[in-house]
Amino acid sequence: MQGDCTHPRTEFLARRDGVDYLRCLDCDQVLEADDLESVPAVDEDRDLDR
């Protein structure tokens, strides 16, 4: 297991009892979606005003 991986690329594996499970495409670790830090969403409305 690679301790330095930040899991930037994941794929959805399954949902069980309300928990989403993801697999990191870089290190192959299986994670609970809640364990990953939330990524700030892009404000698309702001970007369209340009």
MDTraj code that builds the backbone (N, CA, C; nanometers):
import mdtraj as md
import numpy as np

residues = "MET GLN GLY ASP CYS THR HIS PRO ARG THR GLU PHE LEU ALA ARG ARG ASP GLY VAL ASP TYR LEU ARG CYS LEU ASP CYS ASP GLN VAL LEU GLU ALA ASP ASP LEU GLU SER VAL PRO ALA VAL ASP GLU ASP ARG ASP LEU ASP ARG".split()
xyz = np.array([
    [0.0842, -0.1174, 0.0000],
    [0.0000, 0.0000, 0.0000],
    [0.0883, 0.1232, 0.0000],
    [0.0560, 0.2201, -0.0831],
    [0.1335, 0.3420, -0.0933],
    [0.0761, 0.4462, 0.0016],
    [0.1574, 0.4932, 0.0966],
    [0.1100, 0.5900, 0.1935],
    [0.1029, 0.7309, 0.1390],
    [0.1708, 0.7597, 0.0277],
    [0.1766, 0.8954, -0.0264],
    [0.0653, 0.9257, -0.1260],
    [-0.0158, 0.8298, -0.1627],
    [-0.1192, 0.8505, -0.2634],
    [-0.2318, 0.9362, -0.2059],
    [-0.2733, 1.0363, -0.2815],
    [-0.3842, 1.1223, -0.2392],
    [-0.5150, 1.0808, -0.3062],
    [-0.5128, 0.9738, -0.3811],
    [-0.6304, 0.9158, -0.4465],
    [-0.7022, 1.0169, -0.5370],
    [-0.6298, 1.0769, -0.6304],
    [-0.6931, 1.1765, -0.7169],
    [-0.7880, 1.1165, -0.8210],
    [-0.7664, 0.9894, -0.8556],
    [-0.8516, 0.9249, -0.9565],
    [-0.9157, 0.8024, -0.8932],
    [-1.0476, 0.8030, -0.8862],
    [-1.1184, 0.6910, -0.8251],
    [-1.2310, 0.6439, -0.9158],
    [-1.2755, 0.5225, -0.8892],
    [-1.3939, 0.4705, -0.9567],
    [-1.4880, 0.4147, -0.8516],
    [-1.6159, 0.4263, -0.8783],
    [-1.7196, 0.3764, -0.7883],
    [-1.7226, 0.2246, -0.7955],
    [-1.7226, 0.1599, -0.6794],
    [-1.7316, 0.0145, -0.6754],
    [-1.8703, -0.0327, -0.6350],
    [-1.9196, 0.0176, -0.5215],
    [-2.0464, -0.0326, -0.4695],
    [-2.1009, 0.0613, -0.3634],
    [-2.2301, 0.0426, -0.3338],
    [-2.2942, 0.1125, -0.2222],
    [-2.3570, 0.0055, -0.1351],
    [-2.3248, 0.0109, -0.0056],
    [-2.3803, -0.0864, 0.0879],
    [-2.4175, -0.0144, 0.2161],
    [-2.5392, -0.0322, 0.2604],
    [-2.5888, 0.0299, 0.3834],
    [-2.5640, 0.1809, 0.3838],
    [-2.5821, 0.2447, 0.2686],
    [-2.5671, 0.3893, 0.2585],
    [-2.4247, 0.4391, 0.2497],
    [-2.3284, 0.3492, 0.2365],
    [-2.1877, 0.3872, 0.2259],
    [-2.1392, 0.3582, 0.0847],
    [-2.0777, 0.4584, 0.0205],
    [-2.0212, 0.4404, -0.1129],
    [-1.8765, 0.3952, -0.1000],
    [-1.8391, 0.2932, -0.1770],
    [-1.7030, 0.2435, -0.1778],
    [-1.6389, 0.2769, -0.3123],
    [-1.5167, 0.3275, -0.3062],
    [-1.4416, 0.3675, -0.4247],
    [-1.3099, 0.2927, -0.4275],
    [-1.2540, 0.2785, -0.5486],
    [-1.1206, 0.2207, -0.5652],
    [-1.0329, 0.3251, -0.6291],
    [-0.9156, 0.3468, -0.5715],
    [-0.8195, 0.4395, -0.6288],
    [-0.7561, 0.3742, -0.7515],
    [-0.7583, 0.4446, -0.8637],
    [-0.7021, 0.3906, -0.9873],
    [-0.5492, 0.3960, -0.9887],
    [-0.4908, 0.4713, -0.8953],
    [-0.3450, 0.4828, -0.8910],
    [-0.2804, 0.3794, -0.7987],
    [-0.3369, 0.3603, -0.6786],
    [-0.2743, 0.2680, -0.5832],
    [-0.3583, 0.1428, -0.5569],
    [-0.4798, 0.1364, -0.6140],
    [-0.5684, 0.0201, -0.6045],
    [-0.6287, -0.0005, -0.4658],
    [-0.6208, 0.0997, -0.3780],
    [-0.6790, 0.0894, -0.2446],
    [-0.8302, 0.1107, -0.2519],
    [-0.9060, 0.0340, -0.1728],
    [-1.0503, 0.0508, -0.1629],
    [-1.0786, 0.1422, -0.0444],
    [-1.1621, 0.2448, -0.0679],
    [-1.1884, 0.3472, 0.0318],
    [-1.3372, 0.3693, 0.0469],
    [-1.3766, 0.4226, 0.1617],
    [-1.5115, 0.4735, 0.1776],
    [-1.5104, 0.6162, 0.1268],
    [-1.6117, 0.6555, 0.0522],
    [-1.6165, 0.7892, -0.0075],
    [-1.6065, 0.8974, 0.0993],
    [-1.6621, 0.8749, 0.2174],
    [-1.6574, 0.9737, 0.3248],
    [-1.5160, 0.9956, 0.3777],
    [-1.4248, 0.9002, 0.3531],
    [-1.2877, 0.9137, 0.4013],
    [-1.2053, 1.0126, 0.3192],
    [-1.2481, 1.0391, 0.1959],
    [-1.1751, 1.1321, 0.1112],
    [-1.2126, 1.2748, 0.1476],
    [-1.1157, 1.3655, 0.1390],
    [-1.1452, 1.5063, 0.1626],
    [-1.2360, 1.5558, 0.0521],
    [-1.3293, 1.6399, 0.0881],
    [-1.4170, 1.6939, -0.0149],
    [-1.3399, 1.7964, -0.0976],
    [-1.3634, 1.7924, -0.2267],
    [-1.2977, 1.8823, -0.3204],
    [-1.3915, 1.9993, -0.3460],
    [-1.3408, 2.1222, -0.3399],
    [-1.4293, 2.2365, -0.3651],
    [-1.4873, 2.2301, -0.5061],
    [-1.6148, 2.2514, -0.5162],
    [-1.6829, 2.2483, -0.6457],
    [-1.6548, 2.3776, -0.7214],
    [-1.6512, 2.3681, -0.8513],
    [-1.6322, 2.4848, -0.9364],
    [-1.7652, 2.5582, -0.9465],
    [-1.7617, 2.6871, -0.9270],
    [-1.8823, 2.7682, -0.9387],
    [-1.9030, 2.7994, -1.0864],
    [-1.9830, 2.7154, -1.1542],
    [-2.0011, 2.7285, -1.2988],
    [-2.0702, 2.8588, -1.3360],
    [-2.1609, 2.9067, -1.2515],
    [-2.2302, 3.0319, -1.2808],
    [-2.1314, 3.1480, -1.2876],
    [-2.0364, 3.1499, -1.1970],
    [-1.9363, 3.2559, -1.1960],
    [-1.8493, 3.2494, -1.3218],
    [-1.8137, 3.1269, -1.3618],
    [-1.7281, 3.1107, -1.4792],
    [-1.8004, 3.1505, -1.6072],
    [-1.9319, 3.1408, -1.6122],
    [-2.0066, 3.1740, -1.7322],
    [-2.0205, 3.3262, -1.7513],
    [-2.0009, 3.4022, -1.6442],
    [-2.0136, 3.5471, -1.6513],
    [-1.8967, 3.6142, -1.7223],
    [-1.7937, 3.5414, -1.7500],
    [-1.6743, 3.5989, -1.8128],
    [-1.6980, 3.6363, -1.9555],
])
top = md.Topology()
chain = top.add_chain()
for i, resn in enumerate(residues, 1):
    res = top.add_residue(resn, chain, resSeq=i)
    for name in ("N", "CA", "C"):
        top.add_atom(name, md.element.get_by_symbol(name[0]), res)
traj = md.Trajectory(xyz[None], top)
